[in-house]
Every structure is written in C-alpha cells, then in structure tokens.
C-alpha cells in the first residue's frame, strides 16, 4: 500500500482513538497551564500574590501619593499580563513564555486535526501522522523544558519582594509552587506519551499493511492461470 494512502480507509484503531484523546488532554492542559498565573504563590501585604510566566495576580505596584508627593507601593488587585514583553521579570520567564506559547499552538493544531480525523474522511495520511507525532514530541519536550527553566527566574527582584530575600534559583523562599506548574508538567508528559503512542500505532499499522499485501500477493499467485496445480 502506498504511504500516502489515507488512514481513514484502514479504520481508526483503538490506538488512534486513544491518541486523539491524549492529544486533546495535553493541548487543553498546556493551554490552561500557560494562560493562568498560578505557577508561584506567595503573600504580600496580607494578600495572596500569584505569578505565571507572563501574567500575575494581586502584584505590588507603585502609586503616587498626592499628600506626600512621593511614590509608594500598593497592591494591584487584578489578574493581568505584563504591559510589555520587556516587563516580564526575568530572561528565563521570557524564554518560558515563548517556548510555552509555541508549544501550545502546535499541540492545539495537532488536537484539532486529530478530532477532525474522526469526522472527515481522508484528512490524515501515514506521512501526516508521522509528522504530527514528531511535532507533538518536540512540543511536549519544549513545554517540559520550560517548566524546568521556570525556577531560573526565582531570583528576580519581583519574586524576592513576595518570596523574601532568601528566594533564589531553584529555591522558593517563603512561596509555594502552584497547581498550574504541576498541570504543565503532567500535560507535557501526556504529550510525550501520545507521541510515543502515535509512533507505536504507525508501526502496527505498517506491519498490518505488509501482512495484507503479502496475503494478496499470495492469493494472486494461486489464482494465476500459469499456476501449476
């Protein structure tokens, strides 16, 4: 069978359905983890402060006091992204933002293609599923690496204000890790497992195709007029 033969004609196997489910879970989990600012949790001025890679909640800010004509600090009670990319507290978090954004885009695309494969005929080919698995593997690795790089920003001035001066690279100080961080690690792991499952499914399908082709070739030889009985 030609490598460009649509997978739909071979019927979607249990491996294929499981891959689509895992791909959807990985994409959704990574996007939620990326967008919500609950990676790092601390307390400042009797208020819970949370950080993501490019968003924060209830963070300290500067305010102008008209009475004293001086600048002071206050708590900004809002969840929002930083006004500018350069406002992200550390280079590590800037890199994490780029890596996670790219990973989420790729994982979402793969999940949408996988879901469409269940409804639309001839969407994927063997070559396409192999490319999707490779991209999924790279996206999962990229998001997982961003989780590993995230603690490199714990020594930034913004984090030390909340977590204390003892906060440093891979040392939290008085802060704690939020659920979004663990969700990101779990989602990247699911993405890697889904990619491995796709490669496994592809190998099983290819082996089945070879067996079918050999069976057809054998039947053709047996029914040939030149075949000696």
N, C-alpha and C positions, 0 to 999 in steps of 0.2 A: 504494500500500500504506500502511496506517495506521502511524503512527510507533511505536505500541505493539506492532506485530507482532513475535513472538519471533524473535530472531536464529537460533535453532536451526533454524527452518523454512527458513532460507536456506542452511544448512550452514556449518560453521565453516571459514573460508578459511585459507590459509597465513599470512596476516597475523594472523588470530585465534590460531592456534597459537603463532606467534612472540611475540605479545603476552603470552599466558599464561606462556610460558617466561621471558620477560624480567621479567614482574611477579613471578614466583616467585623468580628470582635476586635481584632488587632487594630484595624483602622479607626473604629469608634473609640477604643480605649486610648490610643495615642493622641487623637484629636482632643478628647476631653482633658487628658493629662497636660497637653501642650497649652490649651487655652485657659484653664482655670488656675489661678495663682495660689495654690495650696501645696507648694513644694516645701516651703520652710515656714515654720510657725514660731512666733515669739511674742513678747508682751512689752509694751512701752506706754508709759503714762496711763496705766490701768486699762489699756485697750489691746485686744488681740491683733497682731500685725502678721500678715502673710505675704510671702513672696513666691512668684513663679520665675520664669526666665525673662519675660518681657512685660509682666503685669504684677501689680501689688495691691493689697487692700489695707486701708487704715494706716497708711505710712506717714512718717514725720514730714513736715513741710515748714517752709519759712513764711512768716506773716509779719506785716508791718504794723507796729503799734503806734497809732497816731498820738497817744498821750505822751509816751516817752520818746517818740520819734526815733525808734530803733527797731531793728529786726529781731524777732523772737521765733521760737519753734512752737508748732502746734500739730495736732493730729488731723490729717485729712481723711475724713470718714467717707471713703469711696473706693470702689474697686475699679482700677483703670490701667491701661497700658501706659508706658512711659511716653512722654510727648515726642521724643525723638530717639532714634536708634542709638545715638551717642549718649543718651541719658541712662541707658542700661548700666548698672553699677560696675560691671567688670567685663573684661575681654572674654573671659570664659563663658559668661552668660550670653554675650553677643554671639559667640560661636554656637552655643547650645540652641539659641533661637533660630539661627539659620539651618542648622542640622535637623532640628525637630520640624520646622516648617516644611522643608523639602521632603522629609520622611513622611509626614502626614499627607502631603499632596500625592506622593507615589502610592501610598497604601490605600488612600481613598479611591484613586483611579483603578487600582487592581481590584478592590472590593466591588466597585460599580460594574466593571467588566465581568467579574465572576457572577454577580447577580443577574446581569443581562444574559449570561450564558444559559441560565435556567429557563429563560423565556423566549429568547430569539435564536432561531436556527442559524447555524454556520457563523457564529460570532468568533469563536476561537479555533485555532489550528494547533497542531502539535508544536510547531515552532513558536507560536504566540504564547502558549502556556509555559514553554521553557524560558522565554524571555521574561514573562511575568514572574516566574519563580526566582529568577536571578535578581530582578529589580526588588522583589519583596525581601529577599535575603539581604541585599545591600541596605534597604530602608530600615529593616529591623536592626541591623548592626549599627547603622548611623544613629538611630534613636537610643539604642542601648549605650553607645559610647557617649552620647550627650548626657545621659544620666550619670555616667562615671565622671564626666568632666564638670558637672554642676557644682560639686563641693569645692572646686578650684576658686569659686567666687565668694567663698565664705569669709575671706579676709578683707573684703571691700569695706569701705567706710560706712556705707548704708547698712550693711549687715551688722557691723560692730556696734552701731548705735542701738540696735534692737537686741542682739545676742550677747553683747558685752565685749570688752577688750580682749578677753581670752579666746574669742572666736578666731579661727584660722583655717587654713586649707585642711579639709577633712577633719575639722574639729568644730563642733557646733556651738560651744559655749553654753548659754542657758536656753537656747532654742531647741526645737524638736523638728524632726522630718515629718512632713505632711503626707496625706494619703495619695495625693497626685503623683508624688515621686515614686511610690511603690506601684501605683497603677501604670506608670510609664514603663517601669522595668518589666512588669508582668505582660504588658501589651507587646513590648518588643520581643519578649521570649515567645509569645504566641505567634508573632510574625515569623520568627526563625523556624519554629516548628511547622508552620503552614508551608513555608518554602521547602523544607525537607519533605513534607508530605506530597507536595506537588511533584518534586523530582521522583519520589517513590512511585507515585501514580503514573507518571510518564513512563518509567521503566517497565512497570507492569503492563501498561497498555501496549508499549512497543513489543514486549515479549509475546503478548497475546496475538498481535498482528502477525508476527513472524510465524507463529504456530498455525494461524488461519491460512496464511499464504502457502505454507508447506503442505497443508491439508488439501488446499485447492489444486496445487501443482500435482500432488499425488493422484487426486481424483481425475484430473485431466489426462494424465498418462494412462490410467487404467481404462478410460473410455475412448482413447485414441484408436482409429481404425488400424493403425500399424502395430498395435499392441498384440503380442503373441500370447494366446491363452495356453 
